[in-house]
Amino acid sequence: MDRTDTGVAAGAGARVDSQPQAGSGLQVALRPASRADFPQVCALYDRVIAQVAGTAEDPLWDRSVHPNDEGLLGAIAQQALFVAETAGGPGGVPSGADAPAGGDAAGVPDGVAAPGAAALVGAVVLDHQFAQGYDRAPWQVSAAAVGADRIGVIHLLACDPAAQGRGLGRALLAAVVCHARAQGWKALRLDVLPNLATARHLYETAGFACLGTFRLTYPDPRVKNFALYELVL
């Protein structure tokens, strides 16, 4: 549940860089998450959920349901969970007094790298799994024609609140698109709650087409209707 071609080719286990966004100089590197990344990934989702809970941008994520620890560990094991990194300090993640409270003994928040180090600033799950109900959408690319393994599905795209405001979402999404093209995928799909205006604007400005709102089946009974998007690669 989820509420520009960079011209970089890479294998499934390789690091993929996005191009800096205009006016921001921001560039992120996308790589498959390892088991060692798990604590930082959990902390990232915890921070995102805490920031948006109860707001108009709340995707209604629940760490006891989705994304829960079992699901995140399973995605890591399947090499479907990717993390985004950028250099710490200027152009990267704020640290020290400029970062969220609750840091460790060194004064750097848990899950955020020190200045000059690679900072984990985002995460996303990329696979070929979709919810019941996706078949109702008028997809532009036929999975039957190109093969289901060439249709990528974006889940749980998240940006660290401490690093937002400098085009991080666009940079992360650009790296995802770059990765998908490098794998030879023919389309990327995702679902998002219809009221999440900021997320929808991000996808639409990246070229994703909204194919309508559909009822999907997910474990959380609070959410049923989703806007479905597709980007033809």
Disulfide bonds with the S-S distance in Angstrom:
none
